[in-house]
Amino acid sequence: MLKTALTVLLPWIVVLTAIFSIGCRPQEQIKIYTVPRTSPPRSPVDVDAVTSELDHILVAILPQQDKAWFFKLVGKAPAIARQRETFKAFLATIKLADSAEELPSWELPEGWREEPPTSKLRLATLLVPDESGSIELAVSSLPLSGEWEDFLVPNVTRWLGQLRRSPLTTETIDRLAKKWATQSGPATVFELSGVMSSPGAGIPHAGAGGDPHVGMGLPPTSVASAEVPPEEGALKYKKPKAWLPGKQSGMRKAAFLLPGGGSSDEVVVTSFSAASPQMAEVAPNVRRWAGQVGMTSLADADIEKLTEPISISGLDGTYLELISPDEAAAQRAIYVAMVKRQGMVWFFKMNGTPEVVSGQRAAFREFLESVRFE
């Protein structure tokens, strides 16, 4: 019986011994050390100070026939903020000349001063007084050909490059664009910010010929893989079966590639405000398209012979077909219809090599007949 009692008590004796031994140890003390900093504490970021050091480009683009005029103001953020409304008021006085070869006219705000041109690209320099010192407004121009977005995107990308900013998508550029009034219709305005590169580091003017991304460190434009939907806002149409999906963007209401052609053989549907005479009137558009196929110096009588009336969704419009003359360096063909609707001008344009375009003439006319506006 004594053996049984020892068997039962032995585990408890071991446990009590362990507890007693632990309780007899000295308790560990918490020690605090003071270590000198190896670097000063980081001060909080002053957002206003950083923002005030950014460079801004405020630029307006005004199309005229086969040319686009640029009015570009560059300065630090506070200076541009002080001059923004004055710049807008200056734009409101701009009036295009009868010929695109002549400089537009304008009224200088109080204190502004005009300097002689400094280069072939800069046609005028306006000095804008500011408390930080005078800032320059440069006036220049570029040939305007092809689709408006194909002209716009590379130029915005060029300005972003000057500000050390990455390129933006066409849709983002479309959202950033503003419309400010001039005496000759609205100008497209952008305000971009960043840190300006050193002088001469900017990318030169980007024209509209060929792929606008080539030579700008960007990959060539790719063709969208998804088909353009058969309805885009107020527009409905029936796509010819042989037409392929084309390059899409926020500005293109529909786009198709022509069978048997390349990336430049396409049909594009766009729309613009009818407030601009350069977009709403037939003659300026015909002269611009004629320039794209190598036809120049068209008289009004020539335009009347080239155009014919067309009805699109019950609306009276204008239709014409243009083909490059034999002596043109590059042979192109443009078939296009335009119609006004609710303050907008709609353009339905098929362009490419003459062989491909002429082969799709019947399909293009059927496409136009299928167009309906809600």
C-alpha positions as CSV (number, residue, x, y, z in Angstrom):
1,M,0.0,0.0,0.0
2,L,2.9,2.3,0.7
3,K,4.3,1.6,-2.7
4,T,1.0,2.5,-4.3
5,A,0.9,5.9,-2.4
6,L,4.4,6.7,-3.6
7,T,3.4,5.9,-7.2
8,V,0.6,8.4,-7.0
9,L,2.5,11.2,-5.2
10,L,5.7,11.0,-7.2
11,P,4.5,13.0,-10.2
12,W,3.1,15.7,-8.0
13,I,6.4,16.0,-6.1
14,V,8.2,16.5,-9.5
15,V,5.8,19.2,-10.5
16,L,6.1,21.1,-7.2
17,T,9.9,20.9,-7.3
18,A,9.9,22.4,-10.8
19,I,7.6,25.2,-9.7
20,F,9.7,25.9,-6.6
21,S,12.9,26.0,-8.6
22,I,11.4,28.5,-11.2
23,G,10.0,30.7,-8.4
24,C,13.5,30.9,-6.9
25,R,15.1,32.4,-10.1
26,P,15.7,36.1,-10.3
27,Q,13.2,37.9,-12.5
28,E,14.5,39.2,-15.9
29,Q,14.7,43.0,-16.0
30,I,13.5,45.2,-19.0
31,K,16.4,47.3,-20.1
32,I,16.0,50.5,-22.1
33,Y,18.7,51.8,-24.4
34,T,19.1,55.2,-26.0
35,V,20.7,55.1,-29.5
36,P,21.6,58.3,-31.4
37,R,19.9,58.8,-34.8
38,T,22.1,58.2,-37.9
39,S,19.9,60.6,-40.0
40,P,17.6,63.5,-39.3
41,P,13.9,62.8,-39.1
42,R,12.1,63.2,-42.4
43,S,9.9,66.3,-42.6
44,P,6.4,66.0,-44.0
45,V,5.9,66.6,-47.7
46,D,4.7,70.2,-48.4
47,V,2.3,69.4,-51.3
48,D,1.8,73.1,-52.1
49,A,5.5,73.7,-52.4
50,V,6.0,70.7,-54.6
51,T,3.1,71.6,-56.8
52,S,4.3,75.2,-57.2
53,E,7.6,73.9,-58.6
54,L,5.9,72.0,-61.4
55,D,6.2,73.2,-65.0
56,H,2.9,73.7,-67.0
57,I,2.3,73.7,-70.7
58,L,-1.0,75.4,-71.6
59,V,-1.6,75.1,-75.4
60,A,-4.4,75.7,-77.8
61,I,-4.8,74.1,-81.2
62,L,-6.9,75.8,-83.9
63,P,-7.4,73.9,-87.3
64,Q,-7.6,75.8,-90.6
65,Q,-8.0,73.8,-93.8
66,D,-4.8,71.8,-94.2
67,K,-3.0,73.5,-91.3
68,A,-3.3,73.6,-87.5
69,W,-2.2,76.7,-85.4
70,F,-0.6,76.2,-82.0
71,F,-0.6,78.8,-79.2
72,K,1.7,77.5,-76.5
73,L,2.3,79.1,-73.0
74,V,5.0,77.5,-70.8
75,G,5.8,78.4,-67.2
76,K,5.7,77.4,-63.5
77,A,2.4,76.4,-62.0
78,P,1.8,79.7,-60.1
79,A,2.5,81.8,-63.2
80,I,0.3,79.8,-65.5
81,A,-2.5,80.0,-62.8
82,R,-2.2,83.7,-62.8
83,Q,-2.3,84.0,-66.6
84,R,-4.8,81.3,-67.4
85,E,-7.9,83.5,-67.7
86,T,-5.9,86.2,-69.6
87,F,-4.7,83.5,-72.0
88,K,-8.4,82.4,-72.5
89,A,-9.4,86.0,-73.1
90,F,-6.6,86.3,-75.7
91,L,-7.8,83.2,-77.5
92,A,-11.3,84.7,-77.8
93,T,-9.8,87.5,-80.0
94,I,-8.0,85.2,-82.5
95,K,-9.4,85.3,-86.0
96,L,-8.1,83.1,-88.8
97,A,-7.1,84.8,-92.1
98,D,-8.9,84.0,-95.4
99,S,-5.8,82.0,-96.4
100,A,-4.1,79.4,-94.2
101,E,-0.8,80.8,-95.5
102,E,-1.4,84.0,-93.5
103,L,-0.9,84.5,-89.8
104,P,-4.1,84.7,-87.8
105,S,-5.0,88.1,-86.2
106,W,-5.4,88.8,-82.5
107,E,-5.7,91.5,-79.9
108,L,-2.9,91.6,-77.3
109,P,-4.0,92.0,-73.6
110,E,-2.7,95.0,-71.7
111,G,1.1,94.7,-71.1
112,W,1.7,91.9,-73.6
113,R,4.4,92.5,-76.2
114,E,5.1,90.8,-79.6
115,E,8.6,89.9,-80.5
116,P,10.0,89.0,-84.0
117,P,9.9,85.3,-85.0
118,T,12.9,83.4,-83.8
119,S,12.7,80.4,-86.1
120,K,10.8,79.0,-89.1
121,L,8.7,76.8,-86.7
122,R,8.0,79.7,-84.4
123,L,6.0,82.3,-86.3
124,A,5.5,84.7,-83.5
125,T,6.6,85.1,-79.9
126,L,4.4,87.0,-77.4
127,L,5.9,88.1,-74.1
128,V,3.4,87.8,-71.2
129,P,4.2,90.0,-68.1
130,D,4.0,88.2,-64.8
131,E,5.3,89.0,-61.3
132,S,7.8,86.2,-61.6
133,G,9.1,87.7,-64.9
134,S,7.9,87.5,-68.5
135,I,6.9,84.2,-69.9
136,E,6.7,83.3,-73.6
137,L,3.7,82.4,-75.7
138,A,4.9,80.7,-78.9
139,V,2.8,80.7,-82.1
140,S,3.5,78.0,-84.6
141,S,1.8,75.8,-87.2
142,L,1.9,72.3,-88.7
143,P,0.4,70.7,-91.7
144,L,-2.9,69.0,-90.9
145,S,-3.7,65.8,-92.6
146,G,-5.3,62.4,-91.8
147,E,-7.7,61.9,-88.9
148,W,-7.8,64.6,-86.2
149,E,-6.9,62.1,-83.4
150,D,-3.9,60.8,-85.4
151,F,-2.7,64.4,-85.5
152,L,-3.6,65.2,-81.8
153,V,-2.2,62.2,-80.0
154,P,1.4,62.5,-81.1
155,N,1.6,66.2,-80.4
156,V,0.2,65.7,-76.8
157,T,2.7,62.8,-76.4
158,R,5.5,65.1,-77.5
159,W,4.5,67.7,-74.9
160,L,4.3,65.0,-72.2
161,G,7.8,63.9,-73.2
162,Q,9.0,67.5,-72.7
163,L,7.5,67.3,-69.2
164,R,9.2,63.9,-68.6
165,R,5.7,62.3,-68.4
166,S,4.7,58.9,-69.8
167,P,2.4,58.8,-72.8
168,L,-1.4,58.7,-72.2
169,T,-4.0,56.6,-73.9
170,T,-6.2,58.2,-76.7
171,E,-9.2,58.0,-74.4
172,T,-7.4,59.9,-71.6
173,I,-6.3,62.6,-74.1
174,D,-9.8,62.8,-75.3
175,R,-11.0,63.4,-71.7
176,L,-8.4,66.0,-71.0
177,A,-9.2,68.1,-74.1
178,K,-11.2,71.3,-73.5
179,K,-12.9,73.7,-76.0
180,W,-12.2,77.4,-75.7
181,A,-13.8,80.0,-78.0
182,T,-12.0,81.9,-80.7
183,Q,-13.4,84.3,-83.4
184,S,-13.1,81.3,-85.8
185,G,-14.6,78.5,-83.8
186,P,-13.5,76.6,-80.8
187,A,-9.8,75.7,-80.2
188,T,-8.8,72.4,-78.5
189,V,-6.9,73.2,-75.3
190,F,-4.7,71.1,-73.1
191,E,-2.9,71.9,-69.8
192,L,-0.2,69.5,-68.8
193,S,2.2,69.5,-65.9
194,G,5.5,67.9,-65.0
195,V,9.2,68.8,-64.9
196,M,10.5,70.3,-68.1
197,S,13.5,68.7,-69.8
198,S,16.5,70.8,-70.6
199,P,16.2,73.0,-73.7
200,G,16.4,71.0,-76.9
201,A,15.5,67.8,-75.3
202,G,11.9,67.9,-76.4
203,I,10.7,65.8,-79.3
204,P,10.2,67.9,-82.4
205,H,6.9,68.6,-83.9
206,A,5.0,65.4,-84.7
207,G,3.3,65.5,-88.1
208,A,0.4,63.3,-89.2
209,G,2.1,61.4,-92.0
210,G,2.5,57.6,-91.4
211,D,2.4,56.1,-87.9
212,P,2.6,59.0,-85.5
213,H,4.3,56.9,-82.8
214,V,7.4,56.1,-84.9
215,G,10.5,58.0,-83.9
216,M,8.9,58.9,-80.5
217,G,10.1,55.9,-78.6
218,L,6.7,54.3,-78.7
219,P,5.6,51.1,-80.4
220,P,3.6,51.4,-83.6
221,T,-0.1,51.8,-83.3
222,S,-1.9,48.5,-83.0
223,V,-5.2,47.5,-84.5
224,A,-7.9,46.8,-81.9
225,S,-8.9,43.2,-81.8
226,A,-12.5,43.7,-80.8
227,E,-15.2,44.4,-83.3
228,V,-16.7,47.9,-83.2
229,P,-20.2,47.5,-81.8
230,P,-23.1,48.0,-84.3
231,E,-24.4,50.9,-82.1
232,E,-22.4,53.8,-80.8
233,G,-24.5,56.3,-79.0
234,A,-27.0,57.8,-81.5
235,L,-25.4,55.9,-84.4
236,K,-26.6,52.6,-85.9
237,Y,-25.4,50.9,-89.0
238,K,-25.0,47.6,-90.9
239,K,-21.4,46.6,-91.4
240,P,-20.5,44.9,-94.7
241,K,-19.5,41.3,-93.9
242,A,-16.0,41.6,-95.5
243,W,-15.0,44.6,-93.4
244,L,-12.7,43.9,-90.5
245,P,-12.4,45.5,-87.0
246,G,-10.5,48.8,-87.1
247,K,-8.5,50.9,-84.7
248,Q,-10.9,52.2,-82.0
249,S,-10.7,55.3,-79.8
250,G,-12.9,57.8,-78.0
251,M,-13.0,60.0,-81.0
252,R,-13.8,57.3,-83.5
253,K,-17.5,56.3,-83.5
254,A,-16.8,53.4,-85.8
255,A,-13.7,52.0,-87.6
256,F,-13.2,49.2,-90.1
257,L,-10.3,47.8,-92.1
258,L,-10.9,47.1,-95.8
259,P,-10.4,43.6,-97.1
260,G,-7.3,43.1,-99.2
261,G,-5.7,46.3,-97.8
262,G,-3.2,47.3,-95.1
263,S,-3.6,49.2,-91.8
264,S,-4.1,52.5,-93.7
265,D,-7.0,51.2,-95.9
266,E,-9.9,51.9,-93.6
267,V,-13.4,53.4,-93.0
268,V,-13.6,55.8,-90.1
269,V,-16.7,57.6,-88.7
270,T,-16.1,60.7,-86.6
271,S,-18.1,63.7,-85.3
272,F,-17.1,67.2,-84.3
273,S,-18.8,70.4,-83.2
274,A,-20.5,72.3,-86.0
275,A,-19.5,75.6,-84.2
276,S,-16.2,75.6,-86.1
277,P,-16.6,76.8,-89.7
278,Q,-13.5,74.8,-90.6
279,M,-15.4,71.6,-89.7
280,A,-19.0,72.5,-90.6
281,E,-18.4,74.1,-94.1
282,V,-18.0,71.9,-97.1
283,A,-15.2,73.9,-98.9
284,P,-12.6,73.9,-96.2
285,N,-13.0,70.1,-95.7
286,V,-12.8,69.4,-99.4
287,R,-9.6,71.4,-99.7
288,R,-8.1,69.5,-96.7
289,W,-9.0,66.1,-98.1
290,A,-7.9,67.1,-101.6
291,G,-4.5,68.1,-100.1
292,Q,-4.3,64.6,-98.6
293,V,-4.4,63.0,-102.1
294,G,-2.1,65.6,-103.7
295,M,-4.7,67.8,-105.2
296,T,-4.0,71.5,-104.5
297,S,-5.4,75.0,-105.5
298,L,-9.0,73.9,-105.8
299,A,-11.4,76.7,-106.9
300,D,-14.9,76.9,-105.7
301,A,-16.1,75.8,-109.1
302,D,-13.9,72.7,-108.8
303,I,-15.4,71.9,-105.4
304,E,-18.9,72.1,-106.9
305,K,-18.0,69.6,-109.6
306,L,-16.4,67.2,-107.1
307,T,-19.3,67.1,-104.7
308,E,-22.8,65.7,-104.9
309,P,-25.8,65.6,-102.5
310,I,-26.5,62.5,-100.4
311,S,-29.1,61.6,-97.9
312,I,-28.0,59.9,-94.7
313,S,-30.7,58.8,-92.2
314,G,-33.0,61.3,-93.9
315,L,-30.6,64.2,-93.5
316,D,-29.2,66.2,-96.4
317,G,-25.4,65.8,-96.7
318,T,-22.5,66.0,-99.1
319,Y,-20.6,63.2,-100.8
320,L,-17.4,63.2,-102.9
321,E,-14.7,60.9,-104.2
322,L,-11.1,62.1,-104.5
323,I,-8.2,60.2,-106.2
324,S,-4.5,61.3,-106.4
325,P,-3.5,62.7,-109.8
326,D,-0.9,60.7,-111.8
327,E,1.9,63.0,-110.8
328,A,1.3,62.6,-107.1
329,A,4.2,61.0,-105.1
330,A,1.8,58.7,-103.3
331,Q,-1.4,57.4,-104.8
332,R,-4.3,57.7,-102.4
333,A,-8.1,57.7,-102.7
334,I,-10.7,59.2,-100.3
335,Y,-14.4,58.7,-100.5
336,V,-16.2,60.7,-97.9
337,A,-19.7,61.8,-96.8
338,M,-20.5,64.5,-94.3
339,V,-23.8,65.5,-92.7
340,K,-24.9,67.9,-89.9
341,R,-27.1,66.8,-87.1
342,Q,-28.0,68.5,-83.8
343,G,-25.0,70.8,-83.6
344,M,-22.5,68.1,-84.8
345,V,-20.9,67.3,-88.1
346,W,-20.6,63.6,-88.9
347,F,-17.9,62.4,-91.3
348,F,-18.0,58.9,-93.0
349,K,-14.6,58.5,-94.6
350,M,-13.1,55.6,-96.6
351,N,-9.5,56.1,-97.6
352,G,-6.5,54.1,-98.7
353,T,-4.9,52.9,-101.9
354,P,-7.0,53.6,-105.0
355,E,-7.4,49.9,-105.9
356,V,-8.6,48.9,-102.5
357,V,-10.9,51.9,-102.0
358,S,-12.5,51.7,-105.5
359,G,-13.1,48.0,-104.9
360,Q,-15.2,48.8,-101.9
361,R,-17.2,51.6,-103.4
362,A,-20.5,49.6,-103.6
363,A,-20.0,48.3,-100.0
364,F,-19.3,51.9,-98.8
365,R,-22.5,53.3,-100.4
366,E,-24.5,50.4,-98.9
367,F,-23.0,51.2,-95.5
368,L,-24.0,54.9,-95.8
369,E,-27.5,53.9,-96.7
370,S,-27.7,51.7,-93.6
371,V,-26.7,54.5,-91.2
372,R,-29.5,55.6,-88.8
373,F,-29.5,58.1,-86.0
374,E,-31.6,57.5,-82.9
